[in-house]
Amino acid sequence: METGSSVSRAPLSRGMVRRIVFSSSIGNALEWFDFLVYGYFAPIIAKQFFPVHDEWLSTLLAVGTFGISFLMRPLGAIVLGIYGDRKGRKAALTLAIALMMAGTLAMAVMPPYASIGIAAPLLILLARLVQGFAVGGEFGSATAFMVEHSAARRGYYASWQFASQGAAAILAASFGGVLAWWLPPEQLQAWGWRVPFFFGLVLGPVGWYIRSHLDETPEFLANQQAQSTQDARATKEPGLGRQWVNLLLAVGIVAQSTVGVYILQLYMPMYAVKQLHMAAATSFGVVVLNGGLQFALSPVMGALSDRIGRIRIMLTTSILLASLTYPMFAILQRHPTLGWLLVLQGAAGIFKAAYSGPMPALMSEIFPVRVRSAGLSIAYSVGVTLFGGFAPTIAEVLIHVTGDTLAPAYYVSLAAVISGVSLAIVGWRTMRQASMRATLAS
């Protein structure tokens, strides 16, 4: 379905490949590290900034603020996505990481409610909104930057978007586990939870520096040149306003990936502690397994998709996840042990890598170069906002209202069904277009 220009390129050196991958994925890693840390320490953040009489309501306000920040993602996707399509992927990536650093800094130094009163939760909300705006344009610009350097290895390059999420999960969970084990509860609540946010501030400037010194992508430059000379092919490419079908399909594709992260990775430590009554340090340690598998296997699955096709891998994963999530949660509920939690997190990590590794490349092939950054950013941000941003809140509410601790499994399975249907439609459209091209050629 990819309609971008074909651009001849010299083979990339290993050093250039490393710079492209690192610079494009570090923003995604910083985003997920920050969000995962916020989610892991949500009960402490709730007490620091949202003190109310009802502990459940206080926690709900904290995770709700986490979710509200996702409402800014579509706006950021539109603004930064269009900016990336007009001014370049590099310009959008540099601006996005600068805004993300501002949000992380605010979280690290914000005084608690006891010091500045109502200003504390309001400023926390503002910080989350700024960061939500920034990350709204991060995925599209970073993915476009990766895939537009190599048509033959798009799956492998773009898979590092989600491999970086695995690395972020390892770091975030390691911080959570070590701090929960090492610090007394009073120190963890007083200052310990801020340590990961300060660590995030170290990564940001490195990413900004590398991004600001990279060259623009060959495909974007070629497309810009074609448009400036009124190239007939470029002017006939449909604009973003005519991409609504592709946008809807891409949003559906994102559903499984984002719910898998926000339920099976972000929410699981809280679920293990509150519903299964496991130790916090243990629950954080198990997430390291999930993140480790995602980090190690996403590039493998991305590279495999370059050889055997993306939809074949992703659709198989959707079917398996929809079928197996409920039984795994049910077994874990009956046997709330570390062993079964390891099984669930291990399976979740494999499913996540198999699905999300090829996903950015597949999404990039849906949109033409002219609107690729905006299309990717909008589809991903809307998908994450609809299915992921409020996933922990939805899970908490469903469990609280129904008393059914298996409620998260229903949500994950529903997302897998939605993504499976979207993938099937994309596959059918691709085969139909190939058939039409073959008919015209004959």
Residue pairs with C-beta under 8 A, 6 or more apart in sequence:
1 246
1 365
1 366
1 426
1 429
1 430
1 433
2 364
2 365
2 366
2 368
3 237
3 367
3 368
3 369
4 148
4 219
4 223
4 368
4 369
4 372
5 219
5 222
5 223
5 226
5 233
5 234
5 369
6 151
7 151
7 218
7 219
7 222
9 149
9 150
9 218
12 20
12 149
12 150
17 157
19 210
19 214
20 145
20 146
20 149
20 157
20 214
21 146
21 157
21 160
22 207
22 210
23 93
23 145
23 207
23 210
23 211
23 214
24 93
24 142
24 143
24 145
24 146
24 160
24 161
25 142
25 160
25 161
25 163
25 164
26 97
26 164
26 203
26 206
26 207
26 210
27 93
27 96
27 97
27 100
27 135
27 138
27 142
27 207
27 211
28 138
28 139
28 142
28 161
28 164
28 165
28 168
29 164
29 165
29 167
29 168
29 203
30 97
30 100
30 101
30 104
30 168
30 200
30 203
30 204
30 207
31 100
31 131
31 134
31 135
31 138
31 168
32 164
32 165
32 168
32 169
32 172
32 261
33 168
33 171
33 172
33 196
33 200
33 203
34 100
34 103
34 104
34 107
34 131
34 197
34 200
35 66
35 266
36 168
36 169
36 172
36 173
36 265
36 266
37 172
37 175
37 176
37 196
37 197
37 200
38 45
38 66
38 107
38 128
39 63
39 66
39 266
39 267
39 270
39 392
40 172
40 173
40 176
40 266
40 269
40 270
40 284
41 176
41 193
41 196
42 59
42 62
42 63
42 66
42 270
42 392
43 59
43 62
43 270
44 188
44 189
44 193
45 62
45 124
45 193
46 55
46 58
46 59
46 61
46 62
47 58
47 189
48 112
48 113
48 120
48 189
48 193
49 62
49 110
49 112
49 113
49 120
49 121
49 124
50 58
50 61
50 62
50 65
50 113
50 121
51 58
51 113
51 114
52 58
52 61
56 396
56 400
59 396
60 393
60 396
60 397
61 121
63 392
63 393
63 396
64 390
64 393
65 121
65 124
65 125
65 128
66 128
66 389
66 392
66 393
67 389
67 390
67 392
67 393
68 125
68 128
68 129
69 125
69 128
69 129
69 131
69 132
69 389
70 132
70 381
70 384
70 385
70 388
70 389
70 390
71 129
71 132
71 385
71 389
72 129
72 130
72 132
72 133
72 136
73 132
73 133
73 135
73 136
73 381
73 382
73 384
73 385
73 389
74 136
74 378
74 381
74 382
74 385
75 133
75 136
76 132
76 133
76 134
76 135
76 136
76 137
76 377
76 381
77 136
77 137
77 140
77 374
77 377
77 378
77 380
77 381
77 382
78 136
78 374
78 377
78 378
79 133
79 136
79 137
80 92
80 95
80 96
80 133
80 134
80 136
80 137
80 138
80 140
80 141
80 377
81 92
81 136
81 137
81 140
81 141
81 373
81 374
81 375
81 376
81 377
81 378
82 240
82 373
82 374
83 91
83 92
83 95
83 137
84 91
84 92
84 93
84 137
84 140
84 141
84 144
84 373
84 374
84 377
85 370
85 371
85 372
85 373
85 374
88 216
88 220
89 141
89 142
89 144
89 145
89 148
89 216
89 217
89 220
89 373
90 145
90 211
90 212
90 214
90 215
90 216
92 137
92 141
92 373
93 138
93 141
93 142
93 145
93 211
94 208
94 211
94 212
95 134
95 137
96 134
96 135
96 137
96 138
96 141
97 134
97 138
97 204
97 207
97 208
97 211
98 134
98 208
99 130
99 131
99 133
99 134
100 131
100 134
100 135
100 138
100 204
101 201
101 204
101 205
101 208
102 127
102 130
102 131
102 134
103 127
103 128
103 130
103 131
103 134
104 131
104 197
104 200
104 201
104 204
105 201
106 123
106 124
106 126
106 127
106 130
107 124
107 127
107 194
107 197
108 194
108 197
108 198
108 200
108 201
109 194
110 120
110 123
110 124
110 127
111 120
112 120
113 120
113 121
116 123
135 381
136 377
136 381
137 373
137 377
137 381
138 377
139 161
139 360
139 376
139 377
139 380
139 381
140 372
140 373
140 374
140 375
140 376
140 377
140 378
140 380
141 373
141 376
141 377
142 161
143 158
143 161
143 360
143 361
143 363
143 364
143 376
144 217
144 220
144 364
144 372
144 373
144 376
145 217
146 154
146 157
146 158
146 160
146 161
146 360
147 154
147 157
147 158
147 360
147 361
147 364
148 217
148 218
148 219
148 220
148 369
148 372
149 157
149 217
149 218
150 157
152 306
153 303
153 306
154 306
154 361
154 364
154 365
155 301
155 302
155 303
155 304
155 305
155 306
155 310
155 357
155 358
155 361
156 299
156 302
156 303
156 306
157 302
157 361
158 302
158 360
158 361
158 364
159 298
159 299
159 301
159 302
159 303
159 305
159 356
159 357
159 358
159 360
159 361
160 298
160 299
160 302
161 356
161 360
162 257
162 294
162 298
162 352
162 353
162 356
162 357
162 359
162 360
163 294
163 295
163 296
163 298
163 299
163 357
164 295
165 261
165 291
165 294
165 356
166 290
166 291
166 292
166 293
166 294
166 295
166 296
166 298
166 349
166 352
166 353
167 291
167 295
168 291
169 265
169 287
169 288
169 290
169 291
169 294
169 295
170 288
170 291
170 292
170 295
171 196
171 199
172 196
172 287
173 269
173 284
173 285
173 287
173 288
173 291
174 284
174 288
175 195
175 196
175 199
176 196
176 269
176 280
176 284
177 280
177 281
177 282
177 284
177 285
177 288
179 188
179 192
179 193
179 195
179 196
180 188
180 280
180 281
180 284
181 281
183 192
219 369
220 369
223 234
223 369
223 370
225 231
226 233
226 234
227 234
227 235
227 370
234 370
237 368
237 369
237 370
237 371
238 368
238 371
239 370
239 371
240 371
240 374
240 375
243 367
243 371
243 375
246 366
246 367
246 375
246 379
247 375
247 378
247 379
247 382
249 366
249 422
249 425
249 426
250 363
250 366
250 367
250 375
250 376
250 379
250 380
250 383
250 422
251 379
251 382
251 383
251 386
251 422
252 383
252 418
252 419
252 421
252 422
253 314
253 359
253 362
253 363
253 379
253 383
253 419
253 422
253 423
253 426
254 359
254 363
254 379
254 380
254 382
254 383
254 384
254 387
254 419
255 383
255 386
255 387
255 415
255 416
255 418
255 419
255 422
256 317
256 318
256 321
256 355
256 415
256 416
256 418
256 419
256 420
257 352
257 355
257 356
257 359
257 419
258 383
258 384
258 387
258 388
258 391
258 415
259 387
259 388
259 391
259 411
259 412
259 415
259 416
260 321
260 348
260 351
260 352
260 355
260 356
260 412
260 415
261 352
261 388
262 388
262 389
262 391
262 392
263 391
263 392
263 395
263 408
263 411
263 412
264 290
264 344
264 345
264 348
264 352
264 412
265 287
265 290
265 291
265 348
265 352
266 391
266 392
267 391
267 392
267 395
267 408
268 283
268 286
268 287
268 290
268 341
268 344
268 345
269 280
269 283
269 284
269 287
270 392
271 395
271 408
272 278
272 282
272 283
272 286
272 336
272 341
273 279
273 280
273 283
275 399
275 405
276 332
276 333
276 336
276 341
277 336
278 336
278 338
278 341
282 338
282 341
283 341
286 338
286 341
286 342
286 345
287 345
289 342
289 345
289 346
289 349
290 345
290 346
290 348
290 349
290 352
291 349
292 349
293 346
293 349
293 350
293 352
293 353
294 349
294 352
294 353
294 356
296 353
297 349
297 350
297 353
297 354
297 357
298 352
298 353
298 356
298 357
299 357
300 353
300 357
301 313
301 353
301 354
301 357
301 358
302 357
302 358
302 361
304 313
304 357
304 358
305 313
305 314
305 357
305 358
305 361
305 362
306 361
310 358
310 359
310 361
310 362
311 362
311 423
311 426
311 427
311 430
313 354
313 355
313 357
313 358
314 354
314 355
314 358
314 359
314 362
314 419
314 423
315 420
315 423
315 424
315 427
316 354
317 351
317 354
317 355
318 355
318 416
318 417
318 419
318 420
318 423
319 416
319 420
320 351
321 351
321 355
321 412
321 413
321 416
322 413
322 416
322 417
322 420
324 347
325 409
325 412
325 413
325 416
326 406
326 409
326 410
326 413
328 343
328 344
328 347
328 409
329 344
329 406
329 408
329 409
330 406
330 409
331 340
332 340
332 341
332 344
333 405
333 406
355 419
360 376
362 426
363 376
363 379
363 380
364 372
364 376
366 375
366 426
367 375
367 376
387 415
387 418
391 411
394 411
395 407
395 408
395 411
398 404
398 407
398 408
398 410
398 411
399 405
399 407
399 408
